[in-house]
């Protein structure tokens, strides 16, 4: 994963009557977090073989005719195991606040990662690099007090890069999360429930809350959003169709390989490189 370069923009004066960070809360110079050693220890531990018994995930095929029924759970998604270690797949979700003119531009305010069982492995509020014009609390759940002692963006980027290195990234509309993180991730290692065809409605993506209602039988985003809950929902959606999803990707990869191999042959079935060498 590599960071995208982005030119720093001058701070915009806060609008009248809107909640904002004061000059005393201006973001500090990038520095390595004091808990960086703890994160490294966690990464080192995850590379070892765990002796704990892992819970089996029961997977069922997607019911494309499913409809939201009565009696949906109003509780948050609960982890399916007590295993807290990092796993091959991690789910990401971010919350954003508004910066710039009228607070219309997005800025990262919170980032959460859960493992394949839904257990939280990373959760931090992030100090925006510009004045916050709109906290969007009704949707983001972020308040001014959450950002006063928040981590700086540089440190969060560094930690998230280390956590996601070599892993499958799960999420919903991941392009939005990666954009505010100013990071990239290999496309082949991304599993986005927003664009997964069986989860779409006649080719049109469904909102995460609708997918959670239809396929998980639970209600989310009823009020303020919670990045931990949203990450758990995305991971649960991935886990329930993991076998089918991964199988379809292997099939596409094999089909693409066969197509490339066929295109390297002449009509007579001779290799192009060999044929050219004889001319």
Residue pairs with C-beta under 8 A, 6 or more apart in sequence:
1 161
1 164
1 165
1 183
1 184
1 185
1 186
2 183
2 184
3 157
3 161
3 182
3 183
3 184
4 182
4 183
4 184
6 182
8 129
9 100
9 129
9 130
11 26
11 130
11 131
12 99
12 100
12 101
12 130
12 131
12 133
13 131
14 20
14 131
14 132
14 133
15 102
15 103
15 133
18 103
18 133
18 134
19 132
19 135
19 144
20 131
20 132
20 133
20 144
21 127
21 128
21 131
21 132
21 144
21 147
21 148
25 127
25 147
25 148
27 127
27 128
27 129
27 152
27 153
28 152
29 152
30 152
30 153
30 154
30 155
31 152
31 154
31 155
32 155
32 158
33 39
33 151
33 155
33 159
36 155
36 158
36 159
39 159
39 162
39 163
40 162
42 86
42 121
43 86
43 162
43 163
45 85
46 85
46 86
46 87
50 83
50 85
52 83
54 81
54 83
55 80
55 81
55 83
55 117
57 80
57 116
57 117
57 239
57 240
57 242
59 239
59 240
59 241
59 242
59 243
59 244
60 240
61 241
61 244
62 198
62 199
62 215
62 240
62 241
62 244
63 215
64 198
66 214
66 215
67 214
68 210
68 213
68 214
69 217
72 213
72 217
72 218
72 219
73 217
73 218
73 219
74 218
74 219
74 222
75 218
76 220
76 226
76 228
76 229
76 232
77 118
77 212
77 216
77 218
77 220
77 229
77 232
77 233
77 236
78 118
79 114
79 117
79 118
79 119
79 232
80 117
80 118
81 117
81 119
82 119
83 115
83 117
83 119
84 115
84 119
84 121
85 115
85 121
86 115
86 121
86 163
86 167
87 115
87 116
87 117
87 167
88 116
88 167
88 168
89 115
89 116
89 167
89 168
89 169
89 170
89 191
89 235
89 238
90 113
90 114
90 115
90 116
90 121
90 163
90 164
90 167
90 168
90 169
90 170
91 113
91 114
91 169
91 170
91 171
91 231
91 232
91 234
91 235
91 238
92 111
92 112
92 113
92 160
92 164
92 169
92 170
92 171
92 174
92 177
92 231
93 111
93 112
93 171
93 172
93 177
93 227
93 228
93 230
93 231
93 234
94 108
94 109
94 110
94 111
94 112
94 176
94 177
94 180
94 181
94 227
95 109
95 110
95 111
95 140
95 141
95 142
95 225
95 227
96 106
96 107
96 108
96 109
96 136
96 140
96 180
97 103
97 106
97 107
97 109
97 128
97 132
97 134
97 135
97 136
97 140
97 142
97 147
98 104
98 105
98 106
98 107
98 132
98 133
98 134
98 135
98 136
99 105
99 106
99 107
99 128
99 130
99 131
99 132
99 133
100 130
100 133
101 133
102 133
102 134
103 132
103 133
103 134
103 136
106 176
106 179
106 180
107 128
107 129
107 130
107 132
107 180
108 126
108 128
108 153
108 156
108 180
108 181
109 125
109 126
109 128
109 132
109 135
109 140
109 142
109 146
109 147
109 150
110 123
110 124
110 125
110 126
110 140
110 141
110 142
110 146
110 227
111 122
111 123
111 124
111 126
111 156
111 160
111 177
111 181
111 227
112 120
112 122
112 123
112 227
112 228
112 230
112 231
113 120
113 121
113 122
113 123
113 160
113 163
113 164
113 231
114 120
114 121
114 228
114 231
114 232
114 235
115 121
115 235
116 235
116 239
118 232
118 235
118 236
120 228
121 163
122 159
122 160
122 163
123 227
123 228
124 150
124 151
124 156
124 159
125 142
125 146
125 147
125 150
125 151
126 147
126 150
126 151
126 152
126 153
126 156
127 147
127 150
127 151
127 152
127 153
128 147
128 153
129 153
132 144
132 147
135 142
135 143
135 144
136 142
137 143
137 224
138 223
138 224
139 224
139 225
140 224
140 225
141 224
141 225
141 226
153 182
156 181
157 181
157 182
157 183
160 181
160 183
161 183
164 185
167 189
168 189
168 190
168 191
169 185
169 189
169 190
169 191
170 191
170 192
170 193
170 234
170 235
170 238
171 177
171 190
171 191
171 192
171 193
171 231
171 234
172 192
172 193
172 194
172 208
172 211
172 230
172 233
172 234
172 237
173 192
173 194
173 205
173 208
174 185
174 190
174 192
174 194
175 192
178 184
178 185
188 249
191 238
191 245
193 199
193 208
193 211
193 234
193 237
193 238
194 205
194 208
195 205
196 241
196 245
197 203
198 241
198 244
199 205
199 206
199 211
199 215
199 237
200 206
206 214
208 220
208 221
208 230
208 233
208 234
209 219
209 220
209 221
211 233
211 237
212 218
212 219
212 220
212 233
212 236
212 237
213 219
215 237
215 240
216 233
216 236
216 237
216 240
218 233
220 226
220 229
220 230
220 233
221 229
221 230
238 245
264 271
264 272
264 273
265 271
265 272
266 272
266 275
